[in-house]
Amino acid sequence: MSGDDKSLLERIELPSIPEEARSKIGHVQEALERAELEQMRQAVALFAPAYKQREELISLPSVKPDFWARVFDGAPAEVAEYILEDDAAIIGEGLKGLNVERFEVDAQGKGEPRSLRFTFEFDPKENPYFDNAKLVKEFYWRKQVIKTSSGKRRVWEGLVSDPVRINWKDAELDPTKGLLNAACDLFDAEKKGGDRKSLPEYEALVKKLELLEIEGMKEDVDMDDEEAELPEDEDESPAGVSFFSFFGYRGRAITAEQNKEAVKEDEERWAKISNGEEVPEDDEDDEDDDDEDFELLVDDLEDAEIFTDGEDLAIALAEDLWTNALKYYAQSFEASFDFEGMDMEELMGPDDDEDEDDEGDDQPPAKKARN
């Protein structure tokens, strides 16, 4: 076949990464990520004295009562978008403290710096919604290595967590609409043993999620038909549920033992790379995986996840809201004006022309300015 007979697609040579640079790019990128992790470990001890000083400031009687309520009221968009109106009321009335710890980093600066512990403190006397004085939510950074039947290496890593139950004083006060309780019921049932998907609690939670999804779809259709937007007093979370469903986030089902094995394998692989040895590259292309391999990659907790954006919100809380809390607190005192609610006379002030007319015609003409 001559060159003229080839299709345009066949004649176009798309640019690609040079073969000799392909693996080196991945190795250098991994080296940068490892350096960043080490920086995070060292930062834990470095920032500790400053955070202690901040905590002393927050504890002042004139600051403590509404500090965190003000911080959440002015939260960054990555956090605020998950807080519904009912959530804001609960946080505003009861939240008295928040602490974030990278608890897997020890005193010697060793350990996983991406694991996070959130401690939310509430005053039961000022909290008409639930009885918990503290809500402690721990996120573990976990890694999982899976080998497919064709020998390909698949790696997943991210935050996983156990659900935390909230003791609501009345079911009507629960903004999660029972989802958090259902997630906790499933977790408690799993600890007793048995296949997760065969548990009645699993079926109940999945069905509840499906019903809520259907209700949401119906509401969307009704709104499309009416060509309307959400009323001003209503809002919705991108996760589809209340901020307090965040306490039910689980992620993937990866045990500490599985994580330990994956980390060990990864360290051995990196040691070989550092010594200049050749190692098989991770293939991220899933198109060639057969059905059996696909089952290995799927986690059945995905169908029972009540807060799909749990990892994103945890990182935003830790790296933005908590870190920059003093900034958001100070900003809460800055004056803000509702221009939309003001008419033009209020916005522009008194009419100077009318004032001049009221003064009468007997007033002498204004003097001309000298050039």
C-alpha positions in Angstrom: 0.0 0.0 0.0 1.4 3.4 -1.0 1.6 6.3 1.3 -1.3 8.0 -0.7 -3.5 4.9 0.0 -3.2 5.1 3.8 -5.9 6.8 5.8 -5.3 10.2 7.4 -5.2 8.6 10.8 -2.6 6.1 9.7 -0.4 8.9 8.2 -0.5 11.1 11.3 2.2 10.2 13.7 1.1 11.3 17.2 3.8 12.6 19.5 4.6 10.3 22.5 7.0 10.3 25.4 10.4 9.0 24.4 10.9 5.4 25.4 14.1 6.1 27.3 12.5 8.8 29.4 9.2 7.0 30.2 10.4 5.0 33.2 12.7 7.7 34.4 9.8 10.2 34.6 7.9 7.8 36.9 10.9 7.2 39.1 11.8 10.9 39.5 8.1 11.7 40.2 8.1 9.0 42.9 11.3 10.4 44.4 9.6 13.9 44.6 6.6 12.4 46.3 8.7 10.6 48.8 10.6 13.8 49.6 7.3 15.6 50.1 6.2 12.9 52.5 9.4 13.3 54.5 8.7 17.1 54.6 5.3 16.4 56.0 6.7 14.2 58.8 9.2 16.8 59.9 6.6 19.5 59.8 4.6 17.7 62.5 7.2 18.5 65.2 8.1 21.9 63.6 4.5 23.2 63.8 3.7 21.7 67.2 4.8 24.8 69.3 2.9 27.2 67.1 -0.3 25.2 67.3 0.1 25.0 71.1 0.3 28.8 71.2 -2.8 29.0 69.0 -4.7 26.7 71.3 -3.9 28.9 74.3 -5.2 31.9 72.3 -8.4 30.0 71.4 -8.9 29.1 75.0 -9.3 32.7 76.1 -12.8 33.3 77.6 -13.5 36.0 75.1 -12.6 33.8 72.1 -13.5 30.2 72.9 -17.3 30.3 73.0 -17.8 31.0 69.3 -14.4 30.5 67.7 -15.0 27.4 65.7 -18.6 28.4 64.9 -17.1 31.6 63.3 -14.4 29.5 61.5 -16.9 27.1 60.0 -19.2 30.0 59.1 -16.4 31.5 57.0 -15.1 28.1 55.8 -13.3 27.8 52.4 -15.5 26.6 49.5 -13.9 23.1 49.7 -15.5 22.7 53.1 -18.5 25.0 53.0 -20.1 23.3 50.0 -20.6 20.2 52.2 -22.4 22.0 55.0 -26.2 22.2 54.7 -28.3 24.7 56.5 -29.2 22.1 59.2 -25.6 21.2 59.6 -24.6 24.9 60.1 -27.2 25.2 62.9 -25.7 22.2 64.7 -22.1 23.4 64.3 -23.1 27.0 65.3 -24.9 26.0 68.5 -22.7 23.2 69.8 -19.2 23.0 68.4 -16.7 24.2 71.0 -13.4 22.6 69.8 -11.7 21.0 66.9 -8.3 19.3 66.9 -6.5 17.6 64.0 -3.5 15.2 64.6 -1.3 13.4 62.2 -1.3 10.6 64.8 0.7 8.0 63.1 3.9 10.1 63.2 5.8 9.3 66.4 8.1 11.5 68.5 11.1 10.5 66.3 9.3 11.8 63.2 8.7 8.3 61.8 5.4 7.0 60.5 2.6 7.8 58.0 2.0 11.6 57.9 -1.2 11.4 55.8 -3.2 9.6 58.4 -5.5 12.0 60.3 -7.4 12.1 63.6 -10.2 14.7 64.0 -11.6 15.4 67.4 -14.8 17.5 67.4 -15.8 18.8 70.9 -19.4 19.7 71.7 -21.0 21.1 74.8 -23.9 18.8 75.6 -25.6 21.6 77.6 -25.7 23.8 74.5 -26.3 21.0 72.0 -30.0 20.1 71.6 -29.2 17.6 68.7 -27.1 14.8 70.2 -25.5 13.6 73.4 -21.9 13.0 72.3 -19.4 15.4 74.0 -16.7 14.3 71.5 -16.7 12.9 68.0 -13.4 11.3 67.2 -12.9 10.3 63.5 -9.7 8.6 62.5 -8.5 8.2 58.9 -5.7 5.8 58.0 -3.7 6.1 54.9 -3.7 2.6 53.4 -2.1 1.0 50.4 -3.2 -2.1 48.6 -1.3 -4.0 45.9 -3.2 -6.5 43.7 -1.8 -8.8 41.1 -4.1 -9.7 38.2 -4.1 -13.1 36.5 -1.9 -11.7 33.7 0.7 -10.6 36.3 -0.1 -6.9 36.2 0.4 -4.9 39.3 -2.4 -2.7 40.5 -1.9 -0.3 43.4 -4.6 1.6 45.3 -3.9 4.0 48.2 -5.9 6.5 50.1 -7.8 7.2 53.3 -9.9 4.6 55.0 -11.9 5.0 58.2 -14.4 3.3 60.6 -17.8 4.9 61.0 -18.5 6.9 64.2 -22.0 6.7 65.7 -23.8 9.9 66.8 -26.4 9.6 69.5 -29.2 11.8 68.2 -31.6 13.0 70.8 -34.5 12.5 68.4 -34.6 10.7 65.0 -36.2 13.9 63.5 -33.1 15.8 64.4 -30.8 13.6 62.4 -29.8 15.4 59.2 -28.3 12.2 57.7 -31.9 10.8 57.6 -30.7 7.5 59.3 -27.8 6.9 56.9 -25.1 7.2 59.6 -26.9 4.9 61.9 -27.3 2.3 59.1 -23.6 2.6 58.3 -22.7 2.0 61.9 -25.1 -0.9 62.2 -23.4 -2.6 59.2 -19.9 -2.0 60.7 -21.0 -3.5 64.0 -22.5 -6.5 62.3 -19.3 -7.1 60.2 -17.2 -7.3 63.4 -19.2 -10.4 64.4 -18.1 -12.1 61.3 -19.6 -13.3 58.0 -19.6 -12.2 54.4 -20.4 -8.5 54.2 -22.7 -8.7 51.3 -24.8 -11.4 52.9 -25.5 -9.4 56.0 -29.0 -7.9 56.3 -27.5 -4.7 57.5 -25.6 -4.4 54.1 -28.8 -5.0 52.1 -30.7 -2.4 54.3 -28.0 0.3 53.8 -27.7 -0.3 50.1 -31.4 -0.2 49.7 -31.6 3.0 51.7 -29.0 4.7 49.6 -30.8 3.6 46.4 -34.1 5.0 47.6 -32.5 8.3 48.5 -30.8 8.4 45.1 -34.2 7.8 43.4 -35.8 10.6 45.5 -33.0 12.9 44.4 -33.5 12.0 40.8 -37.2 12.7 41.1 -36.5 16.1 42.6 -34.1 16.9 39.8 -36.7 16.0 37.2 -39.4 18.1 38.9 -37.1 21.0 39.0 -36.2 20.6 35.3 -39.9 20.5 34.4 -40.5 23.7 36.3 -37.3 25.3 35.1 -36.6 26.3 38.6 -33.6 26.6 40.8 -33.2 25.7 44.5 -35.0 28.1 46.8 -32.7 30.5 48.6 -33.3 28.8 51.9 -32.4 25.4 50.5 -29.0 23.9 49.5 -27.4 20.6 48.7 -24.0 19.0 49.3 -22.0 17.6 46.3 -21.8 14.4 48.3 -25.6 14.3 48.2 -25.9 14.1 52.0 -25.4 16.0 55.3 -21.9 17.0 56.6 -22.5 14.7 59.5 -22.6 11.7 57.1 -18.9 12.4 56.9 -18.6 10.5 60.2 -19.8 7.4 58.3 -17.2 7.5 55.6 -15.2 4.2 55.2 -13.3 4.1 51.9 -12.0 0.7 50.8 -11.8 -2.3 53.1 -8.0 -2.6 53.6 -6.7 -4.1 56.8 -3.6 -3.0 58.6 -2.0 -6.3 57.6 -2.7 -5.8 53.9 -1.3 -2.3 54.2 1.8 -3.5 55.9 2.5 -6.1 53.2 1.9 -3.5 50.4 4.2 -1.0 52.0 6.9 -3.6 52.5 6.6 -4.6 48.8 6.8 -1.0 47.8 9.9 -0.3 49.8 11.6 -3.4 48.4 10.7 -2.2 44.9 12.0 1.3 45.6 15.3 -0.1 47.0 15.8 -1.8 43.7 15.0 1.3 41.7 17.4 3.3 43.9 20.2 0.7 43.1 19.6 1.1 39.4 17.9 -2.2 39.0 15.1 -2.8 36.4 11.6 -3.3 37.9 8.3 -4.0 36.1 6.4 -0.7 35.7 2.8 -0.4 37.1 0.4 -0.6 34.2 -2.6 1.7 34.9 -4.5 0.6 31.8 -7.5 -1.4 32.9 -8.8 -2.1 29.4 -7.1 -5.5 29.2 -8.4 -6.8 32.5 -10.9 -9.6 32.2 -14.0 -10.0 34.3 -12.1 -12.1 37.0 -9.5 -9.4 37.3 -12.1 -6.7 37.5 -13.7 -8.4 40.5 -10.4 -8.2 42.3 -10.3 -4.4 41.8 -13.8 -3.7 42.9 -14.6 -3.1 46.6 -18.1 -3.9 47.7 -18.0 -1.1 50.2 -18.5 1.3 47.3 -22.2 0.4 47.1 -22.5 1.1 50.9 -20.6 4.3 51.0 -22.7 7.1 52.5 -20.2 10.0 52.0 -18.3 9.4 48.7 -16.2 12.6 49.1 -15.0 11.7 52.6 -11.3 11.7 51.7 -11.5 15.1 49.9 -13.3 16.7 52.8 -10.9 15.2 55.4 -7.9 16.7 53.5 -9.6 20.1 53.1 -10.5 20.2 56.8 -6.9 19.3 57.8 -4.9 21.3 55.3 -7.0 24.4 54.9 -9.7 25.0 57.5 -7.8 23.8 60.6 -4.4 25.1 59.5 -5.8 28.6 58.6 -8.4 28.8 61.4 -7.1 32.1 62.8 -7.5 33.7 59.3 -11.1 32.5 58.9 -11.9 33.6 62.5 -10.5 37.1 61.8 -12.3 37.4 58.5 -15.6 36.7 60.3 -15.4 40.1 61.9 -14.9 42.0 58.6 -17.9 44.1 57.6 -20.1 42.6 54.9 -22.9 44.4 53.1 -26.0 42.8 51.5 -26.1 45.1 48.4 -28.9 43.0 46.9 -31.2 43.8 49.8 -30.7 47.6 49.6 -32.6 49.9 47.3 -30.8 52.5 45.2 -31.4 55.4 47.6 -29.8 53.5 50.5 -26.9 52.5 48.3 -26.2 55.9 46.8 -26.9 58.0 49.8 -28.8 61.4 49.8 -29.4 63.1 46.5 -27.1 66.2 46.3 -29.2 67.8 43.7 -32.3 67.8 45.9 -30.3 69.4 48.7 -29.2 72.2 46.4 -32.8 72.8 45.3 -34.0 73.0 48.9 -31.4 75.8 49.6 -33.3 78.1 47.3 -32.4 80.5 44.5 -31.1 83.2 46.8 -27.8 81.5 47.3 -24.8 83.2 45.6 -23.3 81.4 42.6 -20.3 79.2 43.3 -16.9 80.8 42.6 -15.0 79.6 39.6 -11.8 77.9 40.3 -8.6 79.8 39.3 -6.5 78.3 36.6 
